[in-house]
Amino acid sequence: MKTVKKISAALATAALTAGLATAVAVPAHADGGVQTCTASWYGAPGEIAPGSTTANGEVFDAEAMAAASPDLPFGTQVRVTNTDNGQSVTVRINDRGPRDPSRCIDLTRGAFSRIADTDKGLTEVTLEVVDN
């Protein structure tokens, strides 16, 4: 595993040096800490054109268990728990956002609907990285 991490770090450094990638600051909660914050959702019918891609190049799927984070690396698995009802969902970061700095994560409609009523629009959550 150490060899894989060293190779990954070397490839990332080479990509940054060559201008093929941009650095993403890894937030404090990425190392296993828990963050409490406000979550929103996106992907309402008509909001995103069919075939649109996420920041990592995947075709957007409003029902996928996925989310947008301003700072967590793509592919990070995050457990999102609604602090009001205890419902949780695990999502994979595949996009950047939310645009509103008062929110910490933007869940797809499908993911948000598993933990809260989409009519509510926002909910307080805890975020816990479960796999990086």
All heavy atoms as an XYZ file, in Angstrom:
943
protein
N       0.823     -1.191      0.000
C       0.000      0.000      0.000
C       0.869      1.258      0.000
O       0.522      2.227     -0.636
C      -0.942     -0.039      1.200
C      -1.989      1.022      1.162
S      -3.037      0.820     -0.288
C      -4.536      1.441      0.299
N       1.995      1.250      0.723
C       2.875      2.409      0.740
C       3.409      2.707     -0.653
O       3.528      3.855     -1.041
C       4.028      2.203      1.720
C       3.634      2.327      3.159
C       4.847      2.204      4.062
C       4.445      2.347      5.510
N       5.591      2.259      6.400
N       3.708      1.644     -1.410
C       4.216      1.817     -2.767
C       3.162      2.502     -3.633
O       3.476      3.414     -4.391
C       4.609      0.459     -3.384
O       5.583     -0.145     -2.537
C       5.162      0.630     -4.775
N       1.902      2.083     -3.508
C       0.827      2.679     -4.287
C       0.690      4.153     -3.944
O       0.545      4.994     -4.827
C      -0.502      1.933     -4.043
C      -1.664      2.662     -4.680
C      -0.414      0.512     -4.574
N       0.735      4.489     -2.649
C       0.626      5.883     -2.234
C       1.793      6.700     -2.763
O       1.621      7.829     -3.202
C       0.537      5.994     -0.709
C      -0.811      5.564     -0.172
C      -0.914      5.782      1.314
C      -2.285      5.344      1.810
N      -2.443      5.550      3.232
N       3.013      6.139     -2.747
C       4.183      6.853     -3.262
C       4.057      7.087     -4.755
O       4.345      8.162     -5.253
C       5.466      6.085     -2.943
C       5.884      6.171     -1.500
C       7.175      5.413     -1.262
C       7.571      5.461      0.203
N       8.804      4.707      0.450
N       3.593      6.066     -5.485
C       3.415      6.211     -6.934
C       2.333      7.242     -7.215
O       2.496      8.103     -8.075
C       3.075      4.847     -7.585
C       4.301      3.930     -7.515
C       2.617      5.039     -9.031
C       4.020      2.496     -7.925
N       1.225      7.177     -6.476
C       0.143      8.139     -6.666
C       0.626      9.558     -6.396
O       0.304     10.474     -7.145
C      -1.024      7.819     -5.736
O      -1.591      6.574     -6.079
N       1.378      9.726     -5.339
C       1.913     11.052     -5.018
C       2.858     11.535     -6.106
O       2.827     12.701     -6.510
C       2.624     11.022     -3.670
N       3.689     10.641     -6.620
C       4.628     11.014     -7.682
C       3.882     11.397     -8.956
O       4.227     12.387     -9.616
C       5.593      9.863     -7.953
N       2.849     10.636     -9.308
C       2.060     10.953    -10.499
C       1.320     12.277    -10.332
O       1.245     13.081    -11.265
C       1.071      9.830    -10.799
C       1.682      8.529    -11.328
C       0.611      7.447    -11.407
C       2.324      8.740    -12.675
N       0.779     12.509     -9.158
C       0.077     13.767     -8.903
C       1.028     14.943     -9.007
O       0.706     15.973     -9.605
C      -0.580     13.736     -7.523
N       2.220     14.794     -8.455
C       3.217     15.862     -8.527
C       3.606     16.130     -9.976
O       3.697     17.283    -10.408
C       4.469     15.491     -7.699
O       4.053     15.287     -6.340
C       5.508     16.580     -7.754
N       3.802     15.076    -10.749
C       4.161     15.232    -12.160
C       3.039     15.927    -12.928
O       3.289     16.808    -13.759
C       4.475     13.874    -12.778
N       1.797     15.554    -12.664
C       0.661     16.170    -13.354
C       0.539     17.645    -13.000
O       0.282     18.489    -13.864
C      -0.630     15.434    -13.011
N       0.751     17.982    -11.733
C       0.710     19.381    -11.326
C       1.820     20.179    -11.992
O       1.596     21.276    -12.499
C       0.821     19.501     -9.794
C      -0.399     19.072     -9.002
C      -0.061     18.983     -7.519
C      -1.556     20.018     -9.228
N       3.028     19.610    -12.006
C       4.170     20.281    -12.600
C       3.954     20.514    -14.096
O       4.310     21.561    -14.629
C       5.457     19.446    -12.382
O       5.614     19.253    -10.975
C       6.674     20.146    -12.933
N       3.355     19.548    -14.769
C       3.124     19.648    -16.209
C       1.908     20.513    -16.541
O       1.614     20.751    -17.706
C       2.944     18.251    -16.801
N       1.194     20.961    -15.526
C       0.011     21.779    -15.760
C      -1.199     20.968    -16.199
O      -2.153     21.511    -16.734
N      -1.165     19.657    -15.996
C      -2.270     18.791    -16.396
C      -3.320     18.650    -15.311
O      -4.371     18.064    -15.540
C      -1.742     17.397    -16.765
C      -0.733     17.366    -17.910
C      -0.175     15.957    -18.066
C      -1.377     17.842    -19.193
N      -3.053     19.160    -14.143
C      -3.997     19.058    -13.031
C      -3.860     20.290    -12.160
O      -2.876     21.018    -12.250
C      -3.701     17.803    -12.204
N      -4.863     20.522    -11.351
C      -4.796     21.613    -10.396
C      -4.871     21.030     -8.996
O      -5.486     19.985     -8.780
C      -5.960     22.607    -10.595
O      -7.186     21.904    -10.501
C      -5.863     23.292    -11.951
N      -4.235     21.696     -8.075
C      -4.218     21.209     -6.696
C      -5.557     21.472     -6.033
O      -6.208     22.473     -6.293
C      -3.108     21.902     -5.918
N      -5.973     20.562     -5.181
C      -7.168     20.718     -4.367
C      -6.717     20.605     -2.924
O      -6.131     19.603     -2.530
C      -8.219     19.625     -4.683
C      -9.397     19.737     -3.743
C      -8.671     19.722     -6.124
N      -6.961     21.648     -2.157
C      -6.612     21.601     -0.740
C      -7.513     20.583     -0.053
O      -8.721     20.586     -0.243
C      -6.800     22.974     -0.112
N      -6.929     19.702      0.719
C      -7.703     18.685      1.426
C      -8.107     19.261      2.779
O      -7.270     19.666      3.572
C      -6.880     17.388      1.593
C      -7.689     16.362      2.366
C      -6.474     16.845      0.228
N      -9.407     19.344      3.041
C      -9.887     19.946      4.275
C      -9.615     19.073      5.494
O      -9.351     17.881      5.367
C     -11.388     20.072      4.031
C     -11.693     18.984      3.071
C     -10.478     18.867      2.191
N      -9.723     19.684      6.653
C      -9.442     18.984      7.905
C     -10.317     17.754      8.084
O      -9.861     16.725      8.563
C      -9.627     19.936      9.084
N     -11.591     17.803      7.668
C     -12.487     16.665      7.872
C     -12.145     15.481      6.970
O     -12.662     14.400      7.152
C     -13.953     17.061      7.717
C     -14.320     17.636      6.397
N     -14.180     18.975      6.124
C     -14.803     17.072      5.275
C     -14.578     19.204      4.892
N     -14.952     18.074      4.352
N     -11.258     15.672      6.022
C     -10.877     14.577      5.126
C     -10.039     13.518      5.835
O      -9.905     12.408      5.357
C     -10.111     15.116      3.921
N      -9.487     13.852      6.982
C      -8.642     12.896      7.687
C      -9.396     12.124      8.764
O      -8.803     11.576      9.676
C      -7.417     13.595      8.279
C      -7.773     14.607      9.357
O      -8.954     14.729      9.716
O      -6.859     15.289      9.838
N     -10.708     12.043      8.642
C     -11.486     11.241      9.575
C     -12.280     12.041     10.577
O     -13.055     11.481     11.332
N     -12.121     13.353     10.579
C     -12.905     14.178     11.486
C     -14.343     14.293     11.011
O     -14.679     13.922      9.897
N     -15.198     14.790     11.876
C     -16.603     14.971     11.541
C     -16.882     16.467     11.481
O     -16.437     17.221     12.339
C     -17.514     14.294     12.594
C     -18.976     14.584     12.319
C     -17.258     12.795     12.614
N     -17.603     16.873     10.445
C     -17.957     18.270     10.256
C     -19.472     18.388     10.300
O     -20.176     17.576      9.695
C     -17.435     18.758      8.903
C     -17.837     20.173      8.558
C     -17.399     20.578      7.152
O     -16.896     19.775      6.383
N     -17.596     21.832      6.831
N     -19.996     19.397     10.995
C     -21.428     19.669     10.996
C     -21.650     20.934     10.184
O     -20.950     21.931     10.374
C     -21.954     19.858     12.433
O     -21.681     18.663     13.174
C     -23.454     20.122     12.444
N     -22.618     20.868      9.256
C     -22.809     21.982      8.336
C     -24.160     21.853      7.633
O     -24.933     20.954      7.936
C     -21.673     22.003      7.330
S     -21.471     20.422      6.475
N     -24.403     22.732      6.677
C     -25.653     22.739      5.927
C     -25.463     22.092      4.565
O     -24.549     22.451      3.827
C     -26.156     24.186      5.737
O     -26.329     24.783      7.021
C     -27.476     24.220      4.988
N     -26.343     21.151      4.249
C     -26.332     20.487      2.945
C     -27.495     20.994      2.106
O     -28.573     21.309      2.628
C     -26.450     18.975      3.111
N     -27.266     21.044      0.810
C     -28.308     21.384     -0.150
C     -28.363     20.265     -1.181
O     -27.609     19.296     -1.090
C     -27.991     22.726     -0.819
O     -26.680     22.726     -1.359
N     -29.234     20.405     -2.177
C     -29.305     19.397     -3.234
C     -29.435     20.067     -4.584
O     -29.826     21.223     -4.685
C     -30.429     18.410     -2.981
C     -31.828     18.954     -3.090
C     -32.536     19.576     -2.102
C     -32.684     18.906     -4.236
N     -33.777     19.917     -2.565
C     -33.897     19.517     -3.878
C     -32.549     18.403     -5.526
C     -34.963     19.648     -4.750
C     -33.607     18.529     -6.408
C     -34.797     19.144     -6.016
N     -29.084     19.313     -5.615
C     -29.221     19.807     -6.984
C     -29.639     18.680     -7.905
O     -29.555     17.521     -7.551
C     -27.939     20.492     -7.450
C     -26.717     19.634     -7.696
C     -26.044     19.715     -8.901
C     -26.210     18.766     -6.733
C     -24.895     18.966     -9.144
C     -25.076     18.014     -6.957
C     -24.425     18.119     -8.174
O     -23.290     17.366     -8.414
N     -30.147     19.075     -9.073
C     -30.615     18.084    -10.036
C     -32.118     18.042    -10.161
O     -32.681     17.028    -10.564
N     -32.781     19.152     -9.844
C     -34.229     19.213    -10.031
C     -34.542     19.076    -11.520
O     -33.723     19.457    -12.367
C     -34.778     20.535     -9.499
N     -35.703     18.519    -11.862
C     -36.057     18.397    -13.277
C     -35.913     19.742    -13.999
O     -36.402     20.768    -13.532
C     -37.515     17.936    -13.226
C     -37.627     17.205    -11.921
C     -36.742     17.980    -10.982
N     -35.191     19.730    -15.114
C     -34.978     20.937    -15.903
C     -33.812     21.801    -15.458
O     -33.435     22.743    -16.151
N     -33.230     21.511    -14.299
C     -32.125     22.328    -13.789
C     -30.825     22.072    -14.547
O     -30.047     22.995    -14.791
C     -31.915     22.047    -12.297
C     -30.754     22.803    -11.686
C     -30.496     22.440    -10.232
O     -31.182     21.572     -9.668
O     -29.571     23.035     -9.657
N     -30.577     20.823    -14.892
C     -29.323     20.440    -15.551
C     -29.664     19.758    -16.873
O     -30.466     18.814    -16.899
C     -28.488     19.517    -14.643
C     -28.124     20.282    -13.369
C     -27.239     19.013    -15.360
C     -27.447     19.465    -12.307
N     -29.069     20.240    -17.949
C     -29.366     19.704    -19.279
C     -28.946     18.237    -19.387
O     -27.908     17.843    -18.842
C     -28.640     20.527    -20.339
N     -29.743     17.421    -20.065
C     -29.363     16.015    -20.276
C     -27.983     15.919    -20.921
O     -27.651     16.693    -21.821
C     -30.448     15.490    -21.227
C     -31.612     16.408    -21.003
C     -31.019     17.746    -20.688
N     -27.170     14.998    -20.435
C     -25.825     14.816    -20.970
C     -24.776     15.711    -20.358
O     -23.595     15.590    -20.666
N     -25.186     16.616    -19.457
C     -24.213     17.491    -18.786
C     -23.272     16.651    -17.941
O     -23.665     15.614    -17.406
C     -24.921     18.506    -17.895
O     -25.666     19.411    -18.658
N     -22.047     17.118    -17.814
C     -21.068     16.367    -17.039
C     -20.748     17.068    -15.734
O     -20.879     18.278    -15.604
C     -19.769     16.149    -17.834
O     -19.256     17.420    -18.239
C     -20.011     15.280    -19.062
N     -20.316     16.266    -14.773
C     -19.863     16.779    -13.491
C     -18.419     17.262    -13.645
O     -17.804     17.065    -14.692
C     -19.933     15.689    -12.408
O     -19.058     14.625    -12.784
C     -21.350     15.158    -12.240
N     -17.882     17.843    -12.607
C     -16.520     18.385    -12.672
C     -15.470     17.319    -12.944
O     -14.396     17.624    -13.470
C     -16.189     19.130    -11.380
N     -15.759     16.054    -12.617
C     -14.764     15.013    -12.890
C     -14.999     14.333    -14.241
O     -14.328     13.364    -14.569
C     -14.697     13.988    -11.756
C     -15.853     13.006    -11.755
O     -16.851     13.193    -12.439
N     -15.715     11.958    -10.973
N     -15.973     14.829    -15.025
C     -16.194     14.321    -16.369
C     -17.280     13.279    -16.526
O     -17.605     12.882    -17.642
N     -17.884     12.833    -15.434
C     -18.977     11.858    -15.516
C     -20.258     12.551    -15.969
O     -20.467     13.724    -15.681
C     -19.254     11.248    -14.138
C     -18.140     10.433    -13.572
C     -18.435      9.943    -12.153
O     -19.603     10.018    -11.699
O     -17.494      9.506    -11.496
N     -21.113     11.811    -16.636
C     -22.429     12.341    -16.977
C     -23.225     12.466    -15.683
O     -23.277     11.530    -14.883
C     -23.155     11.429    -17.993
C     -24.586     11.911    -18.229
C     -22.385     11.387    -19.300
N     -23.832     13.635    -15.466
C     -24.584     13.886    -14.245
C     -25.797     12.972    -14.163
O     -26.541     12.814    -15.133
C     -25.040     15.345    -14.166
C     -25.879     15.628    -12.955
C     -25.288     15.752    -11.709
C     -27.249     15.726    -13.051
C     -26.052     15.983    -10.578
C     -28.030     15.966    -11.926
C     -27.428     16.096    -10.688
N     -26.014     12.371    -12.999
C     -27.161     11.515    -12.734
C     -27.802     11.992    -11.435
O     -27.231     11.812    -10.349
C     -26.714     10.054    -12.611
C     -27.850      9.095    -12.283
O     -29.010      9.536    -12.078
O     -27.571      7.886    -12.215
N     -28.962     12.607    -11.541
C     -29.633     13.184    -10.367
C     -30.016     12.142     -9.326
O     -30.230     12.481     -8.162
C     -30.886     13.951    -10.796
N     -30.085     10.875     -9.710
C     -30.473      9.830     -8.762
C     -29.276      9.074     -8.179
O     -29.448      8.222     -7.310
C     -31.440      8.847     -9.428
C     -32.738      9.506     -9.888
C     -33.436     10.299     -8.792
O     -33.561      9.788     -7.657
O     -33.865     11.431     -9.059
N     -28.083      9.369     -8.642
C     -26.878      8.696     -8.145
C     -26.607      9.093     -6.693
O     -27.011     10.161     -6.238
C     -25.679      9.063     -9.007
N     -25.929      8.225     -5.975
C     -25.502      8.546     -4.614
C     -24.167      9.278     -4.745
O     -23.084      8.716     -4.569
C     -25.367      7.281     -3.767
C     -26.680      6.551     -3.531
S     -27.928      7.564     -2.693
C     -29.104      7.807     -4.027
N     -24.271     10.546     -5.096
C     -23.099     11.362     -5.400
C     -23.312     12.759     -4.842
O     -24.423     13.122     -4.436
C     -22.869     11.413     -6.913
N     -22.220     13.541     -4.831
C     -22.302     14.881     -4.268
C     -21.202     15.775     -4.813
O     -20.199     15.305     -5.348
C     -22.183     14.814     -2.743
N     -21.422     17.067     -4.615
C     -20.432     18.076     -4.962
C     -19.844     18.626     -3.666
O     -20.568     18.922     -2.718
C     -21.086     19.206     -5.759
N     -18.531     18.738     -3.644
C     -17.815     19.309     -2.499
C     -16.846     20.356     -3.035
O     -16.252     20.161     -4.091
C     -17.031     18.223     -1.765
O     -16.122     18.789     -0.841
N     -16.670     21.441     -2.292
C     -15.721     22.443     -2.760
C     -14.264     22.015     -2.599
O     -13.384     22.553     -3.265
C     -16.028     23.665     -1.896
C     -16.625     23.099     -0.655
C     -17.358     21.848     -1.074
N     -14.012     21.022     -1.735
C     -12.618     20.758     -1.404
C     -12.211     19.300     -1.231
O     -11.032     18.998     -1.210
C     -12.236     21.515     -0.135
C     -13.240     21.343      0.996
O     -14.059     20.414      0.948
O     -13.192     22.154      1.931
N     -13.148     18.376     -1.137
C     -12.764     16.967     -0.998
C     -12.355     16.404     -2.363
O     -12.953     16.744     -3.381
C     -13.905     16.141     -0.423
C     -14.180     16.345      1.063
C     -15.492     15.678      1.472
C     -13.030     15.826      1.895
N     -11.360     15.543     -2.392
C     -10.916     14.956     -3.664
C     -12.015     14.112     -4.314
O     -12.831     13.488     -3.628
C      -9.736     14.073     -3.256
C      -9.278     14.597     -1.940
C     -10.500     15.133     -1.267
N     -12.032     14.105     -5.650
C     -12.966     13.250     -6.383
C     -12.772     11.801     -5.948
O     -11.658     11.352     -5.734
C     -12.756     13.362     -7.888
C     -13.107     14.707     -8.453
C     -12.296     15.295     -9.399
C     -14.239     15.390     -8.053
C     -12.603     16.527     -9.941
C     -14.563     16.626     -8.583
C     -13.746     17.196     -9.529
N     -13.882     11.088     -5.841
C     -13.838      9.684     -5.446
C     -13.959      9.456     -3.953
O     -14.175      8.328     -3.522
N     -13.839     10.501     -3.149
C     -13.954     10.352     -1.698
C     -15.371      9.921     -1.340
O     -16.349     10.476     -1.833
C     -13.628     11.684     -0.983
O     -12.307     12.086     -1.321
C     -13.746     11.550      0.527
N     -15.473      8.908     -0.488
C     -16.764      8.438      0.019
C     -17.049      9.163      1.329
O     -16.199      9.183      2.226
C     -16.715      6.929      0.270
C     -16.436      6.105     -0.964
C     -17.672      5.899     -1.818
O     -18.786      5.786     -1.320
N     -17.458      5.857     -3.121
N     -18.239      9.750      1.422
C     -18.600     10.544      2.594
C     -19.946     10.075      3.131
O     -20.904      9.933      2.374
C     -18.705     12.045      2.217
C     -19.067     12.885      3.432
C     -17.417     12.537      1.590
N     -19.989      9.819      4.443
C     -21.270      9.507      5.091
C     -21.890     10.840      5.497
O     -21.295     11.623      6.239
C     -21.088      8.629      6.324
C     -22.427      8.267      6.985
C     -22.288      7.322      8.173
N     -21.647      6.082      7.755
C     -20.429      5.683      8.160
N     -19.728      6.427      8.998
N     -19.928      4.549      7.738
N     -23.097     11.073      5.010
C     -23.829     12.305      5.302
C     -25.020     11.921      6.159
O     -25.853     11.115      5.746
C     -24.303     12.981      3.996
C     -25.016     14.291      4.301
C     -23.128     13.205      3.038
N     -25.095     12.491      7.369
C     -26.161     12.147      8.309
C     -26.976     13.387      8.651
O     -26.416     14.413      9.061
C     -25.577     11.546      9.597
O     -24.773     10.411      9.257
C     -26.677     11.118     10.559
N     -28.273     13.292      8.474
C     -29.194     14.368      8.833
C     -29.231     14.454     10.354
O     -29.558     13.476     11.023
C     -30.576     14.054      8.255
C     -31.592     15.137      8.516
O     -31.567     15.816      9.529
N     -32.525     15.272      7.581
N     -28.892     15.618     10.900
C     -28.839     15.758     12.364
C     -30.229     15.778     12.994
O     -30.354     15.512     14.188
C     -28.064     17.021     12.785
O     -28.713     18.172     12.227
C     -26.621     16.961     12.323
N     -31.274     16.058     12.211
C     -32.637     16.097     12.748
C     -33.248     14.710     12.922
O     -33.950     14.461     13.891
C     -33.565     16.925     11.846
C     -33.247     18.401     11.883
O     -32.676     18.878     12.885
O     -33.578     19.090     10.896
N     -32.980     13.796     11.961
C     -33.663     12.504     12.002
C     -32.733     11.288     12.057
O     -33.191     10.160     12.137
C     -34.621     12.367     10.811
C     -33.912     12.389      9.474
O     -32.718     12.154      9.370
N     -34.673     12.686      8.423
N     -31.426     11.506     11.982
C     -30.469     10.406     12.069
C     -30.311      9.590     10.796
O     -29.492      8.667     10.743
N     -31.071      9.902      9.751
C     -30.949      9.188      8.478
C     -29.609      9.512      7.843
O     -29.159     10.658      7.881
C     -32.070      9.611      7.519
C     -33.457      9.342      8.025
C     -33.957      7.976      7.617
O     -33.417      7.335      6.730
N     -35.007      7.521      8.264
N     -28.973      8.503      7.240
C     -27.678      8.761      6.599
C     -27.601      8.095      5.241
O     -28.347      7.160      4.939
C     -26.526      8.299      7.496
O     -26.530      6.907      7.627
N     -26.693      8.599      4.429
C     -26.433      8.081      3.101
C     -24.935      8.240      2.851
O     -24.314      9.179      3.349
C     -27.270      8.836      2.034
C     -26.889     10.299      1.934
C     -27.164      8.170      0.677
N     -24.355      7.296      2.123
C     -22.953      7.418      1.729
C     -22.911      7.820      0.271
O     -23.556      7.186     -0.576
C     -22.197      6.099      1.955
O     -22.262      5.780      3.353
C     -20.739      6.220      1.541
N     -22.187      8.894      0.002
C     -22.087      9.434     -1.354
C     -20.627      9.487     -1.787
O     -19.720      9.468     -0.965
C     -22.710     10.845     -1.450
C     -24.192     10.812     -1.154
C     -22.004     11.831     -0.524
N     -20.442      9.570     -3.097
C     -19.102      9.694     -3.678
C     -18.985     11.090     -4.268
O     -19.859     11.551     -4.995
C     -18.903      8.638     -4.770
C     -17.509      8.629     -5.382
C     -17.361      7.490     -6.381
N     -18.419      7.473     -7.386
C     -18.400      8.219     -8.490
N     -17.390      9.020     -8.743
N     -19.401      8.146     -9.343
N     -17.891     11.765     -3.957
C     -17.665     13.111     -4.486
C     -17.261     13.011     -5.954
O     -16.269     12.368     -6.291
C     -16.567     13.855     -3.684
C     -16.938     13.942     -2.195
C     -16.303     15.240     -4.286
C     -18.227     14.653     -1.883
N     -18.066     13.650     -6.831
C     -17.752     13.649     -8.258
C     -17.956     15.011     -8.914
O     -17.887     15.153    -10.121
C     -18.573     12.584     -9.004
C     -20.038     12.941     -9.120
O     -20.548     13.825     -8.443
N     -20.744     12.231     -9.984
N     -18.213     16.025     -8.078
C     -18.488     17.346     -8.630
C     -17.984     18.418     -7.665
O     -17.612     18.113     -6.526
C     -19.999     17.492     -8.857
C     -20.352     18.432    -10.000
O     -19.437     19.072    -10.568
O     -21.544     18.511    -10.344
N     -17.953     19.651     -8.133
C     -17.540     20.791     -7.313
C     -18.752     21.662     -7.013
O     -19.605     21.870     -7.863
C     -16.455     21.613     -8.019
C     -15.140     20.870     -8.113
C     -14.472     20.771     -6.747
N     -13.316     19.886     -6.792
C     -13.163     18.845     -5.996
N     -14.069     18.539     -5.093
N     -12.086     18.098     -6.076
N     -18.802     22.180     -5.829
C     -19.903     23.009     -5.361
C     -20.046     22.758     -3.870
O     -19.213     22.054     -3.294
N     -21.026     23.268     -3.246
C     -22.031     24.194     -3.736
C     -21.462     25.597     -3.940
O     -20.407     25.926     -3.401
C     -23.099     24.186     -2.653
C     -22.420     23.678     -1.425
C     -21.252     22.865     -1.877
N     -22.184     26.388     -4.700
C     -21.722     27.756     -4.985
C     -21.903     28.674     -3.788
O     -21.177     29.647     -3.645
C     -22.462     28.306     -6.197
C     -22.081     27.571     -7.460
C     -22.767     28.156     -8.660
N     -22.395     27.397     -9.842
C     -23.175     27.186    -10.851
N     -24.400     27.680    -10.852
N     -22.768     26.487    -11.888
N     -22.888     28.378     -2.959
C     -23.154     29.194     -1.773
C     -22.172     28.790     -0.672
O     -22.193     27.646     -0.214
C     -24.595     28.967     -1.310
C     -24.999     29.855     -0.151
O     -24.133     30.221      0.671
O     -26.203     30.170     -0.060
N     -21.320     29.705     -0.224
C     -20.306     29.346      0.783
C     -20.861     28.994      2.155
O     -20.140     28.464      2.991
C     -19.419     30.594      0.851
C     -20.271     31.709      0.344
C     -21.224     31.098     -0.648
N     -22.149     29.235      2.390
C     -22.731     28.856      3.682
C     -23.098     27.372      3.719
O     -23.497     26.863      4.757
C     -23.972     29.706      3.981
O     -25.039     29.366      3.101
N     -22.936     26.683      2.589
C     -23.249     25.255      2.500
C     -21.971     24.470      2.271
O     -21.064     24.936      1.590
C     -24.234     25.001      1.358
C     -25.505     25.797      1.547
C     -26.399     25.707      0.357
N     -27.485     26.662      0.496
C     -28.281     27.021     -0.475
N     -28.118     26.494     -1.677
N     -29.236     27.887     -0.262
N     -21.908     23.261      2.815
C     -20.673     22.484      2.740
C     -20.700     21.368      1.708
O     -19.649     20.890      1.278
C     -20.364     21.874      4.101
S     -21.648     20.718      4.638
N     -21.895     20.943      1.314
C     -22.001     19.834      0.361
C     -23.316     19.986     -0.394
O     -24.308     20.475      0.147
C     -21.920     18.462      1.077
C     -21.660     17.338      0.075
C     -23.135     18.207      1.953
C     -21.195     16.035      0.723
N     -23.279     19.599     -1.660
C     -24.446     19.637     -2.527
C     -24.718     18.200     -2.945
O     -23.947     17.601     -3.693
C     -24.119     20.493     -3.754
C     -25.264     21.334     -4.253
O     -26.370     21.239     -3.695
O     -25.043     22.098     -5.212
N     -25.785     17.624     -2.431
C     -26.133     16.237     -2.736
C     -26.992     16.178     -3.991
O     -27.724     17.117     -4.290
C     -26.926     15.629     -1.577
C     -26.244     15.612     -0.219
C     -27.234     15.187      0.855
C     -25.047     14.696     -0.241
N     -26.910     15.066     -4.702
C     -27.857     14.868     -5.795
C     -29.255     14.743     -5.195
O     -29.411     14.465     -3.997
C     -27.553     13.578     -6.583
O     -27.635     12.474     -5.685
C     -26.204     13.640     -7.279
N     -30.263     14.940     -6.040
C     -31.647     14.817     -5.571
C     -31.882     13.443     -4.947
O     -32.496     13.317     -3.882
C     -32.614     15.048     -6.733
C     -34.071     14.932     -6.327
C     -35.030     15.109     -7.492
N     -34.819     14.036     -8.462
C     -34.799     14.217     -9.778
N     -34.951     15.413    -10.288
N     -34.609     13.189    -10.587
N     -31.361     12.398     -5.590
C     -31.544     11.043     -5.078
C     -30.939     10.837     -3.702
O     -31.549     10.219     -2.829
N     -29.744     11.365     -3.490
C     -29.081     11.220     -2.191
C     -29.794     12.039     -1.116
O     -30.039     11.555     -0.009
C     -27.618     11.632     -2.299
N     -30.151     13.286     -1.443
C     -30.822     14.143     -0.472
C     -32.156     13.544     -0.051
O     -32.509     13.561      1.137
C     -31.032     15.542     -1.062
C     -31.460     16.580     -0.058
C     -30.520     17.375      0.571
C     -32.799     16.770      0.250
C     -30.911     18.341      1.494
C     -33.201     17.729      1.166
C     -32.246     18.522      1.797
N     -32.893     12.971     -1.015
C     -34.218     12.429     -0.702
C     -34.148     11.231      0.247
O     -35.139     10.883      0.877
C     -34.956     12.037     -1.984
O     -34.344     10.925     -2.602
N     -32.984     10.617      0.368
C     -32.832      9.498      1.313
C     -32.719      9.970      2.760
O     -32.937      9.189      3.681
C     -31.597      8.678      0.967
C     -31.705      8.013     -0.375
C     -31.492      6.544     -0.246
N     -31.659      5.912     -1.540
C     -30.968      4.880     -1.937
N     -30.053      4.358     -1.154
N     -31.202      4.345     -3.106
N     -32.344     11.238      2.944
C     -32.147     11.725      4.315
C     -33.081     12.868      4.703
O     -33.217     13.177      5.885
C     -30.679     12.153      4.574
C     -30.263     13.321      3.688
C     -29.737     10.962      4.407
C     -28.945     13.965      4.092
N     -33.720     13.514      3.712
C     -34.598     14.654      4.009
C     -35.581     14.858      2.861
O     -35.378     14.356      1.752
C     -33.775     15.923      4.225
N     -36.596     15.628      3.123
C     -37.592     15.974      2.122
C     -36.995     17.027      1.187
O     -36.548     18.084      1.644
C     -38.833     16.526      2.826
C     -39.975     16.868      1.901
O     -39.786     16.851      0.660
O     -41.064     17.157      2.420
N     -37.002     16.740     -0.106
C     -36.418     17.693     -1.059
C     -37.165     19.026     -1.062
O     -36.582     20.054     -1.416
C     -36.379     17.119     -2.484
O     -37.686     16.708     -2.863
C     -35.408     15.957     -2.584
N     -38.427     19.039     -0.645
C     -39.166     20.300     -0.562
C     -38.549     21.238      0.469
O     -38.694     22.454      0.372
C     -40.633     20.055     -0.198
C     -41.425     19.442     -1.350
O     -40.966     19.551     -2.514
O     -42.475     18.841     -1.081
N     -37.857     20.661      1.446
C     -37.190     21.461      2.474
C     -36.004     22.220      1.882
O     -35.723     23.340      2.278
C     -36.744     20.533      3.615
C     -36.214     21.230      4.821
C     -35.909     20.228      5.927
C     -35.259     20.911      7.092
N     -34.841     19.965      8.122
N     -35.290     21.596      0.942
C     -34.192     22.269      0.241
C     -32.843     22.217      0.925
O     -31.839     21.983      0.282
N     -32.821     22.445      2.217
C     -31.585     22.441      3.005
C     -31.803     21.606      4.248
O     -32.923     21.496      4.746
C     -31.198     23.860      3.444
C     -31.009     24.917      2.380
C     -30.822     26.281      3.034
C     -29.818     24.585      1.508
N     -30.707     21.050      4.769
C     -30.786     20.345      6.041
C     -29.417     20.371      6.715
O     -28.390     20.408      6.038
C     -31.317     18.906      5.867
O     -31.665     18.388      7.149
C     -30.287     18.010      5.202
N     -29.433     20.362      8.024
C     -28.182     20.299      8.773
C     -27.712     18.844      8.784
O     -28.517     17.933      9.022
C     -28.366     20.795     10.200
C     -28.577     22.298     10.298
C     -27.416     23.094      9.730
O     -26.280     22.895     10.171
O     -27.652     23.923      8.840
N     -26.422     18.652      8.537
C     -25.862     17.299      8.443
C     -24.514     17.240      9.145
O     -23.895     18.260      9.439
C     -25.666     16.874      6.969
C     -26.988     16.815      6.236
C     -24.692     17.787      6.241
N     -24.089     16.003      9.376
C     -22.689     15.775      9.722
C     -22.078     15.057      8.532
O     -22.728     14.246      7.869
C     -22.514     14.925     10.990
O     -23.169     13.665     10.813
C     -23.056     15.634     12.213
N     -20.823     15.382      8.254
C     -20.056     14.745      7.193
C     -18.923     13.966      7.821
O     -18.224     14.491      8.697
C     -19.445     15.781      6.242
C     -20.352     16.754      5.525
C     -19.525     17.661      4.641
C     -21.397     16.008      4.732
N     -18.764     12.737      7.374
C     -17.654     11.910      7.849
C     -17.079     11.172      6.649
O     -17.773     10.419      5.966
C     -18.152     10.921      8.889
C     -17.061     10.040      9.438
C     -17.589      9.047     10.456
O     -18.813      8.941     10.660
O     -16.756      8.347     11.055
N     -15.798     11.390      6.390
C     -15.140     10.679      5.298
C     -14.983      9.240      5.711
O     -14.427      8.949      6.776
C     -13.791     11.327      4.963
C     -13.026     10.487      3.946
C     -13.990     12.741      4.439
N     -15.489      8.316      4.885
C     -15.394      6.898      5.212
C     -14.374      6.181      4.345
O     -13.920      5.094      4.680
C     -16.770      6.186      5.123
C     -17.673      6.706      6.222
C     -17.418      6.351      3.773
N     -13.995      6.777      3.213
C     -12.973      6.196      2.341
C     -12.418      7.317      1.485
O     -13.157      8.113      0.937
C     -13.580      5.115      1.448
C     -12.548      4.476      0.533
O     -11.372      4.396      0.925
O     -12.928      4.085     -0.581
N     -11.103      7.363      1.399
C     -10.460      8.444      0.673
C      -9.725      7.894     -0.517
O      -8.747      7.322     -0.496
C      -9.510      9.173      1.613
C      -9.534     10.662      1.399
O     -10.155     11.154      0.475
N      -8.857     11.347      2.280
